[in-house]
Amino acid sequence: FFFSCLLQMIMWGQVYELSGFGMASAVLAHFMLNLSSFLISFDWRIRAVEMAIDLAVILALAYVIKRKKVGALS
């Protein structure tokens, strides 16, 4: 549970940084994830898949943010 929360915290921070919509984008994304927890029952296998997806999204967002910052310097 701790690692899932940690990955989500990083992901929401990157969504906030990248979106340009401020806090509303991170809040909306977090709301949608919480809403999905009502639809999908808790299982450790599902949590492991969720954490893998979160990590992939974090890496993709970090890459986009890095390219965006490098483009701004040029």
C-alpha positions in Angstrom: 0.0 0.0 0.0 2.8 2.4 0.9 4.6 2.0 -2.5 1.3 2.4 -4.3 0.7 5.7 -2.5 4.2 6.8 -3.1 4.1 6.1 -6.9 0.7 7.9 -7.1 2.0 10.9 -5.2 4.9 11.2 -7.8 2.5 10.7 -10.7 0.0 13.3 -9.5 2.9 15.8 -9.1 4.0 15.2 -12.6 0.5 15.5 -13.9 0.3 18.9 -12.1 3.7 19.9 -13.5 2.9 18.9 -17.1 -0.7 19.7 -17.6 -0.7 23.5 -17.3 -4.2 23.3 -15.7 -2.7 23.6 -12.2 -4.1 21.6 -9.3 -7.4 20.8 -11.0 -5.8 18.3 -13.3 -4.1 16.4 -10.5 -7.3 16.5 -8.4 -9.4 15.2 -11.3 -7.0 12.4 -12.0 -6.9 11.4 -8.4 -10.7 11.5 -8.2 -11.0 9.2 -11.2 -8.6 6.7 -9.6 -10.5 6.8 -6.3 -13.8 6.3 -8.3 -12.3 3.2 -10.0 -11.6 1.6 -6.6 -15.4 1.3 -6.2 -15.6 -0.6 -9.4 -12.6 -3.0 -8.9 -12.3 -5.1 -5.8 -8.9 -5.0 -4.0 -6.6 -7.8 -4.8 -2.8 -7.9 -4.5 -2.4 -8.9 -8.1 -4.5 -6.0 -9.3 -2.5 -3.7 -7.0 0.8 -5.0 -8.5 -0.5 -4.3 -12.0 -1.6 -0.9 -10.9 1.8 -0.1 -9.5 3.5 -1.3 -12.8 1.2 1.0 -14.8 1.8 3.9 -12.4 5.6 3.4 -12.8 5.3 3.3 -16.6 3.2 6.5 -16.5 5.7 8.2 -14.2 8.6 7.4 -16.5 6.7 8.5 -19.6 5.7 11.8 -17.9 9.2 12.4 -16.7 10.5 11.9 -20.2 7.9 14.4 -21.6 8.7 17.0 -18.8 12.4 16.6 -19.5 11.9 17.1 -23.3 9.7 20.1 -22.6 12.3 21.8 -20.3 15.1 21.1 -22.8 13.0 22.6 -25.6 12.3 25.7 -23.5 16.1 26.2 -23.1 16.7 26.1 -26.8 
